[in-house]
Amino acid sequence: METQQTPGIIETEVSNTLTEKEKKKLERKAHKKDIKQNKRAARNYEDSAIEAGRKPCTLCGTSCDVLIRCQIDESETWHMTCTKCWNEVSGGVVDGASDKEFYKYGGIWKNHKADVTGKKPKRKEKQPTLNSPP
């Protein structure tokens, strides 16, 4: 005659036989597993992680992945501006237009979680067609 044991009973019997040292070891393993899972999720750059990495423009308040640090008035405080506001503040020139006497460029901040670049894509060269001369 076979006796069948349910998994819950077996687990309680095993947990009763574990020493304090073994219980701590299992807790450490579970904690380490949670940490690894969180790191994996961060590496996959889920949408929530990308949103969390964005910063607001100090002028208009929109959250952006690319901000330009600059001084725009006589107070000499540094502002983080989005590209739209930056064009208005600087005149579209890195060193500032001649009529923007208080403007000073301070660099670019990028949200690396969003995998953005500040560079424009390169133009592709036209492929020669069959009818065009070489």
C-alpha positions in Angstrom: 0.0 0.0 0.0 1.5 3.3 -1.1 1.1 6.5 0.8 0.7 9.7 -1.2 1.9 12.9 0.2 0.9 16.3 -1.0 3.6 18.8 -1.9 2.6 21.1 1.0 3.2 18.4 3.6 6.6 17.6 2.0 7.6 21.2 2.0 6.7 21.7 5.7 8.6 18.5 6.6 11.7 19.8 4.6 11.4 23.3 6.1 11.2 21.8 9.6 14.4 19.8 8.9 16.4 22.8 7.6 18.9 24.4 9.9 19.0 28.2 10.4 22.1 28.3 8.2 20.4 26.5 5.4 17.3 28.8 5.7 19.5 31.9 5.5 21.2 30.4 2.5 17.9 29.9 0.7 16.8 33.5 1.6 20.1 34.9 0.2 19.6 32.9 -3.0 16.0 34.2 -3.4 17.2 37.7 -2.8 20.0 37.4 -5.3 17.6 36.0 -7.9 15.3 39.0 -7.4 18.2 41.4 -7.9 19.3 39.7 -11.1 15.7 39.8 -12.4 15.5 43.6 -11.7 18.9 44.1 -13.5 17.7 42.1 -16.5 14.5 44.3 -16.7 16.6 47.4 -16.5 18.9 46.2 -19.3 15.9 45.5 -21.5 15.0 49.1 -21.2 11.3 48.7 -20.7 9.1 51.6 -21.4 8.8 52.5 -17.7 12.6 52.6 -17.4 12.9 55.0 -20.4 10.1 57.2 -19.0 11.8 57.3 -15.6 15.1 58.5 -17.2 13.6 61.6 -18.9 14.1 65.1 -17.4 11.8 68.1 -17.8 12.8 71.2 -19.8 13.1 74.1 -17.3 11.4 76.5 -19.7 8.4 74.6 -21.0 8.3 71.6 -18.7 8.0 68.8 -21.3 9.9 65.6 -20.5 12.7 65.0 -23.0 15.4 62.5 -23.9 17.8 65.2 -25.0 18.4 68.5 -23.2 20.8 71.4 -23.8 22.4 73.1 -20.8 22.7 76.8 -21.3 22.6 80.2 -19.6 20.0 82.6 -21.1 19.8 85.7 -19.0 21.8 88.0 -16.8 21.1 85.8 -13.7 23.7 83.3 -15.1 21.7 80.3 -13.9 22.0 77.1 -15.9 18.8 75.9 -17.6 18.1 72.5 -19.2 16.2 73.3 -22.3 14.6 71.0 -24.9 15.6 71.4 -28.5 12.5 73.5 -29.4 13.1 76.0 -26.6 16.9 76.0 -27.3 16.3 77.2 -30.9 14.3 80.1 -29.6 16.8 81.0 -26.8 20.1 80.6 -28.8 18.9 81.6 -32.2 19.7 78.1 -33.4 23.5 78.6 -33.1 25.6 76.7 -30.6 27.6 79.9 -29.7 24.5 81.9 -29.7 23.3 84.5 -32.2 24.9 88.0 -32.1 21.7 89.5 -30.5 21.7 87.0 -27.6 24.3 88.6 -25.3 23.6 86.6 -22.2 23.5 83.2 -23.9 26.2 80.6 -23.1 26.3 77.0 -24.2 27.0 74.3 -21.5 26.7 70.9 -23.2 24.1 68.2 -23.9 22.4 65.8 -21.6 21.1 62.5 -23.1 18.8 59.9 -21.6 21.0 56.8 -22.3 18.2 54.5 -21.3 16.3 55.7 -24.4 19.3 55.0 -26.6 19.3 58.4 -28.3 22.1 60.2 -30.1 22.5 63.9 -30.8 23.8 63.2 -34.3 21.8 63.5 -37.5 21.6 60.4 -39.6 24.0 60.3 -42.5 22.6 60.8 -46.0 22.6 57.7 -48.1 24.2 58.0 -51.5 22.1 57.4 -54.5 22.5 53.9 -56.0 23.4 53.9 -59.7 20.6 52.8 -61.9 20.9 50.6 -64.9 20.3 53.5 -67.3 22.8 55.9 -65.8 26.4 56.0 -67.0 29.1 54.7 -64.5 
